[in-house]
Amino acid sequence: MEFQLLFVIILLAIATFNSLILIFKKENNMLKYRYLNTSLFFYNFCLVIYYIWFEAGYIVEVPQLLRTLSPLMYLCAPFFYFFIRNAVENKTGLTKKDFIHFLPALIHLIDLLPFYFESIQTKTVFAATIVTDHSQINSEADGIIPIQFHYLFRIFLQTLYFIYSVHLVKKLSTRLLVLSNWKQHVQRDLFVILICLGWLVSFQFIYAVFESLLLLEVIDLSVENYYLRRTSLVGLLGLNIFVNFRLGTSSEKKGDEEMTLSKQTKARISPSHLVDSIQQEDSEKIETEILAAFSIEEIELTKSKIISKLKDENLFTESGLTLNHFASQINTSPKLASLVIHKEFNTNFKEFLNQHRIAYAVSKIEEGYLDDFTLVALGEISGFNSRTTFFNAFKKAKGCSPSEYWKNFQESPL
C-alpha cells in the first residue's frame, strides 16, 4: 500500500472515530448535534471503507462483504435533515413519521438480497473487476435494481434534503433569534454547516448530471467527473474540521489542545490526495489471482469469441451495446468478459468498443464513404449514437476530428 493512500485512510479513520465519539457525548450542547454527527459518521465510514476495500484492494480478500454497506449511504442525508429540522424547530429525537426516511435504505437492502446469496467465486470476480477498474463501482455487482440507479437516485435525494433544509433555516430564522439557548451560536454554526455540506451536495449533483449524460452517450466527461468527485470531498473535509474542532471543543476546554492538533492534521488533506492509489503491479496481481479460477482454455475461448464478435461480425456497430448484452452474445458472464478484455487488451469495455469503432470509421473514410455520406451518418454506422460522442472519441484516438482526418487523407499522395 502506498504511503499516500495509507495517510488518507488513517485520517478518514480518525474522522470516523471522532464522529462516533461525538454521537455518544452526553453534554447538553452536543446532544443538539447528535444527528449531525450521525450523518457525518456515515459519510466518513462509507468513505474510509471505500478506500480500504477498493483503493487498497482488500475487498478481494473478503468478497463476501461486497455491497454490504451500500444501503448505509442512504442514511447520510436523512440524519442531516433531522439535525436541521430539530435545530430550527427546537425539537429533540425522531417522530413516528420519520420512518419513511429510512425506506430507501431498507428497499436497497432487500434489493441486494439476491446478490448477497451469490457464490464467493462470483463475488470475487465482481470485486476484482471494481478494484482493477474503479469506474465500474457504480455499474457492477447489481441487485434487482441496477446499482447505477441507486447511486444517482441517492445523490438526487441528497440534493432534495439539502434544499429543503436550507428552506427550513430561511423560513424559521426569525424564530431562532428568540430561542435563548440557541441565539448565540446557532446561526453561525448552521451557516458554516450548510456551506460545507452545500459544497459536497453541489459538486456531487453536477457529477450525477454529467454521469447521466455519459450514460446517454451525449458527451464524455469522464475526466471532469473524476475531479468533480474529489473536489466535492472538500466540503466533507470542512465539515469534519468544524464539527471535530469547533463543536467538539465547546463541550470541554480540556480537549482544546488535542482537537487543535486534529484540525491542523486534517487541514493537510486536499483533493489531490484522494486519487487512485493502487499500484499497477498490485492490480495485475489481483487480476492474475482471479483469472486463475478459470481454466486457460476458458480464458482463451472467451478471448477468441470477443475478437470474433468484434472483428468478424462487427458487433461494435450496434449502437448502445452494453457489457451485459455483449457477454450474452458470446455466452459468458459480463465479469469474465470484462476481466479478459482488461487483462488481454489492457483497456476497459467502453474503450475497447471505441477502438474498434474508430478503426472502422477510419477504414470507411479511406474507402471514400464521406464522398457520398455525412459525418453524422459515418458515426451512426460505426456504432456511435451521437455526433458529439463520435467526434470526441475520434479526436481522442487520432488527435484530430473526423473532418480533419478526411481532409488530410484527400491531400495525401497516393
Secondary structure by P-SEA (a helix, b strand, c coil): ccaaaaaaaaaaaaaaaaaaaaaacccaaaaaaaaaaaaaaaaaaaaaaaaaccccccccccccccccccccccaaaaaaaaaaaaaaaccccccccccccaaaaaaaaaaacccccccaaaaaaaaaaaaaccccccccccccccaaaaaaaaaaaaaaaaaaaaaaaaaaaaaaaacccccccaaaaaaaaaaaaaaaaaaaaaaaaaaaaaaaccccaaaaaaaaaaaaaaaaaaaaaaaaccccccccccaaaaaaaaaaaaaacccccccccccaaaaaaaaaaaaccccaaaaaaaaaaaaaacccccccccccccaaaaaaaacccaaaaaaaaaaaccccaaaaaaaaaaaaaaaaaaacccccccaaaaaaaaccccaaaaaaaaaaaccccaaaaaaaaaaccc
